Structure formats: structure tokens, C-alpha cells
Amino acid sequence: MLLEKLCEYSQRMEDLAPFGYNGTPIRWLINLDGDGNFLGFVTTSSGRKNDQGKAFFAPSVLRSSKVVASLLVGNGEYVLGIARPDANEKKVQDRHQAFVGQVQDCTTTTQNPQVQAVLNFLKSFNLQSLQLPGDFDPAMNLSFQVESILPMDLPDVRSYWARLQGGEQTSDLPGASSQCLACGTSCTPTDRHPLKIKGIPGGQRAGMTLVSANADAFLSYGLKASLISPICRDCTERYAKAANALRQQEDSHLIVGSLVYLFWTQEPAGFNIASLFSQPQPEDVKALIASARTGHSFTSLDTQAFYATALTASGGRVVVRDWLETTVGKAKEHLARWFALQEIVKWDGSDGRPFGLRHLANSLIPGKRDSQRDLPPNTPRVLLKVALQGGLLPFWLLFQAIKRNRAEQKRPDNPRELGLWRWRWSARTALIKMVLLSQETLWKEDTMVRLDEANINPAYLCGRLLAVLERTQQVALRSVKATLIDRCYGTAATAPATVFPRLIKGAQAHLGKLRKERLGAYIALQDRLGAIMGELTAFPAVLSLPDQGWFSLGYYHQRAWDQAQAKARKEEQVPGEEAIDEETPTDEKA
């Protein structure tokens, strides 16, 4: 199904490379006159470091350790016989002779005068007298230009190469006549797919194959290499070209950790889902949610088929981690729910911004870790699947978020690190809310976005209580080496009954100090404690995993509400009144 849909996408690509051709960077063009006389080198490089030159549609071959020459394009070893450092001189000469042989065969078949000029040059040039560019590198690709014409672009040359490549089928192997899995036609399948998929995080720079087998454990019915999944030559090129094009376009791919997601629709639909996942803008998310709520489509093409796949690298192969097929309308509906589930205020009580998929996933690993190496592939895969197909988020995500919350309770002193810490905390709390609410069938869009004083869940109340006790300590002492959060958060979030009586008893000294020195702060904090304690009949002995999530939400909501109240109090404060703010809100950027 994946290969079939990629082949369908290739049929609407306006810049699809001709059969047997692929986008290839070419650093220099060897300029010739009509008789093949050398006129000089034409550089296509911008001059930037490591620039391999302009990309052209050029004849392509599947490179291997064997000598395999392309037509009219190749590196310095193939085109001019100039060896790279530490290269085998005998193999370099074999490569050059194979390249000349390809041009000779093309000349004989096509009788094209431009190709004949190239052959004349290859048979007559003297390498010792050839004036090479000062920055010449035999690892870079070269091609030819004859009287301002690129021979590889000529129709008869393209037809010759297409016939040559299409004829390289293995007819004497098992499965020589099969039905193509992509297009369904009867064909002689390609034994080795000619193009590789590039740009997979952690993969080989030259690209990797999607279909291949090189060990007995992977063989089936005597079929080897790519014959295990019979695909015609045309489809092998089309699916690879489509995947590479989707990977290159900003609006059709998303990289999260070691995965790259590719998105496309059956027909152009003007639906840029990659930007919604990578950098969601509040106005776009609001419009998406509003369209789902009112039943109006975000576009008129909501019946279009929508496809998504997740790819990772494994050695020299591409691994398909997931495949999703739905419609644009359904994808928007589920995506609107996904954003509504995660809606939550910022740490200071102000309206929060929507989180992208990468932001949510990365909040579950330590802040200084490499997401490509340390982020489990299942995390973004599950998030994206629920975003596009709906359903429940698994509780193991909740466990990971709660575990990371306990590990990152200590706030850094550096302002920049503090901003990132707060942002990651908000993202994890949003993820906790998503997991909890996704389990419920009936919930309103504004549920648990901010402090809910009507929520009498004991775990939620315990989280709120801990936040108020922390605030009491901070207002009374201003500066402490180890806060009660540093010492008690983990225990309070799992076994409240073992620690809260002691914390409440310890808070009495802080309240007594505030009653003498800051009466306004004392009254405000005492009222908050009384309101929460009035709803708690007893402290739970042990909190289940979902209850630990509610505890985290209660703690976050109460802190955000306290920050908002302190900020408002500061703005409205008149001379002689006391404010109970202990932090100065600062904006942080994700």
C-alpha cells in the first residue's frame, strides 16, 4: 500500500526526473566545441564550503563496490581517470574505461553529434596538459557541455538510457515473471532497486534501500535481493523519487528524534499539516478547533485521502515504523481534538500556546540529551497516530511524564535554563492532561485548562495543597537551600498520607511568622489552605498512576493560578499593601 500510494503521488509531481535519471549534484561541466575540443571547465558551485555543485537530472546507477559507470556523468575517477587519495590505480583505470565504454555505446546507438563530441574528447585528451580547476576534487561529479548544450538532456540520449535501464532485468531467476506489488501489472521485477531514499535521521548520507535482502533469513521461495517484493522498474524509481521529494519539501515532512514523517494527500488539498505539528500557531489551531466544533471544513477538500508514514534508519535500510491512511476531513477532526486535549495555561497563568509534536515528545527526555539518540521512536509515533486517527493515549506516556516531573523538580538558577525548564514542565503537564482526558468519552474543550476549584478529586486537591504549602514557605523565608518540593515532591505525589501531616505541621511556623510580619500574605495563604483542606476528608495512602497524573495537574494549576494572582496583585497594589509574589514572571521561548 505504501509503495502504491507513493507511486500515485509521483504521477502528479511536476519536476519528476525522467526514467533512469535522478537529481545529482554536478560540480563542473567540461565545456567542448562541436568537434570535442576542450574549451575549459564551467563551475556550478556557489563557492560555499562543501558545496557539491548545482543539482541536475542526470543518468543514475546503483553504486556498489563493483565498477558501474553511468552515462555522461560521474566523479573524477570515472570521467577523467583521476584517482582519489589512497585509491586503487587499477580500479580507477577500470572505472574510466567503463565510462568511456558507456559513451561509446550511446554514440553507436544514437549517432548523436553532441555525444560524439564527448567521445572524441575522451579518446584524445591528455591528462598531463589538461588545466584543472584550482579546487578540483576527484570525488565531485562532472558532466559535459557541448556548444551550450548538455548532452545528457537530449531526448534521444534519455530514450537510450531508459531503454538500457529498463532492459536490465533478471529473467533467469525465480520469480522472473511476477505481478508488480505497486501498480499490479505483469512485469519482470527489478532485482536491485536503483534509487535510494535519503535524509533519514541517523542513516547513510548516500541513502538507503527500502526493499532488499542480503541474508538467508530474509529470503523467500528462493528469491533474493529485492525480488522478495516484486516491483517493476518504473515503480522502483517512482516510489523512491516521490519519497525523496516529500522529504525535501518543508510542508510534507517532519523530523522527530530518529524518525522522519512524510505526509501527502491524494490530490493537492492546501493542508499543511507539517507546520501544525512542528510550529503550531495559536490562530491556526483556534481556526482548526472552531471548524471541527461547528462542523465547517477547514477546506472544501475534506474527502481527499490523506497519508502519513514514519521512517527510521537501520544500517543500510529504511524501516517503516508506521503507516496511516485516512481522509483530510477526519485528520482535521482528530487533530482539532488533539490540540484541544493539550490546551493548558502557561506556568504564570497566562494563555498557553499549542505544543508541536516534537515539543511534547522531547519533554520526556532529559533537557541536555540528544533527541535523535535518546528519544524512543514509539513516543512520537503514538502521539502522531492519536493526532491523526484519534483514540486513547497509552498510560506508559503518563508514566514517562510523571517520572520526568519527579526528576526535574529542582529549578535552575540560570535565567535561560529556567525559561526552558518552565516550558518543558508546561509541555509535560499538557501531555499528562492529554493522557487523562483521552480516556474519557465526554469532556468539554476547556476542561482542566486552568485551575478547577470545583474538582474534588483527592489527588488533584493534594497537588494543589502542596503548591500552596510551597508558596507559604517561599513567602515566609524568601530564600532556602532546599525547598519542601526538593525534599518531598516524590513522596507527596505517590503516598500523600506519609508526608502531608508533617508538611502541614511545619507550615504553621511559616504562617505564624507571616501573621506577625505580613498580615495580608498570611490571610491570603490561610484562606487557600482552608479552602483546599475543607474538601479533603483524608489523605490517600497511595496514589495510582492516573491519580499521580491528577496530582501533577493540581500542583501545576495551583502554581499557575498563584502566579497569575500575584502578578495581578502587583499591578493593582497601592502603597502600604503587601504582595505575596516571590517570582518575577518572564517569557520563555520554546
Phi, psi and omega in degrees: 000316180300311181296321179299315182289327175293320178296321177297319179297322182298334183289343178254006178285123182286331183250035179293130180294147178300162180301131180084358180250160176206156177297121186226127176289130179237119186280321182225146171250128177276113186274125182233156171271185185295340180263358179095010178284140184286128180249343180141180177256138175248118181275144176249004184281149176279350181095351179288156181296137178066016177284120182272002177105176182290144179274129176238155168284115186225154176305136184235152175223159177278110182289146176206187179289344179280167177278111180228112183263140172270183182254119172068006177212142179175176178280182184299331179290316180288313189283314186244352181074025179265120187281145169283163179305136177066017178280155177283116185299323180295317179293325178297317179294323177296320179296317181295317180295324178295322179294315179298322179296322177297315179295322179298314180296320179295320179297315180298321184282315187267335185055032181281129184294327180291319177293324176298322178296320178296317179297320177300317179297313184298330182273345186241345188290148178251114184298328183291327182263357181285122182276105182276153175299152182297330181256026184298135179227116182296348178281342180278157182275148175230157171214196188232151175227121182244111181050050177069009178249136174270110183305327183292345179270353185288141183303317182290331176290317178296320180295318178300314182292324178295317178295320181295315181289322180291338181271353182276061178253154183260097186270350183258011180256158175303142180079019184297330177243112186217175174263128181296129181290342183267311185253345176085000181276158176284133187205169166263107188295154179279129183284330176222122184291131190284335184247148180249155179267129186247163173086017177276127182306131179078001182267179180289139184297326182285351180107168183221159181268149179264329181232115176190160176211126181233015178222152184302330183296338183260354184282155182216126178054036178078004181273136183242171176050230183274359180289347178297336175232089188298122180221137180290162185298320181298316181289327178299324178283320185295315183294322180291319179294321179294315180297318179293323178293317178297322179293328183278332183280133183296327186270007182231010177214158179213130178255125176226111181062234182268003181255149168237129178260137174246133181235139171199165179241163182298321176226159178306127185233357180064030183248102183267083184282335181298320180291328177293328179277327185272307181225071182295130178266139183306319183293324178292319180293319179298318179295322179294314179294320180296321180294323178290323182291321184270348181088003179271136180289147176291329171223174181272002185250041185286352177270355179296142176291140180236135184233148176211141176220150179246127183238143172227171180257144174215097184065237180260018183235157175264132178253128176273109181276330182199154177218125182235137177224124179208202175244162179300317180298315179294319179300319179293320180298313181289326179292323176298317177298319181300316179288325178294323178298324186270355184298127181201152180290160175287173183300336181261011177087354178281168181299132182277162175261151178292147180261138174282167181299318180297321181294317179296315182294317183291340179291348182268357177243157179307143188302329184262007179277162178272116184295328180295327182267323191258345181278119178299133182302332182294333184296300178294330181296316180292319180299316182291322181297317178292324180296325185260334184241000181075192179104191185260140171278137185288154181289342177293335173293320177299317179299316180296320181293317180294319179298318179291326176300315180295324183285336185244037179284331182286121182278133179288158180273329181295126184304320180293316179293327179295319178298317179293321179300316180295319180296316179296322178297316178297317180296318179294321179294321176298321179293320176300315178299319180299315181297314184295314183285334179293340178282344183262139181276329181242114175205148179272156186295333181262016181292129175059027175287324181220186183305129179245098182288346178274351181282115183252020173301124184304321180295317179298318179295323178295320177297316177298318182297319179298320180297320180289321177296322176296315179298321178300315179297316183294319181291323183286319187256341179066308183225121178225148181288318180226112181284168178295336176292317178300325186268330194233358187301313183301316180290318181297328183278348182241323182222073187303323185297337183277343187235331186294320177303320179291320180294319179295319178297318178294332181288341182297324178295320179293319179294321177298320178296317180292326180298327179278322189257327185219083187297320180298316178295320180300314182296316182297314182290321179297320178297319180295315179298317181296319181296319181287314182296332180294336180267348182264116177277329179197155177277130178299141178290315181219142178256132174290173180300312176300321179294327175295328174294317177295325176299314180299319178296316179298318179297314181295312181300316181294318178296317180296319179295317178300318180296318180295319179294319179296320179295316179296321179297320180296317182292329182262359187297137175253157182306136177096347179268155180259139170253155183247027179280135176243000179227150174257113183300137176228149179277141175235152181247139180284000000 
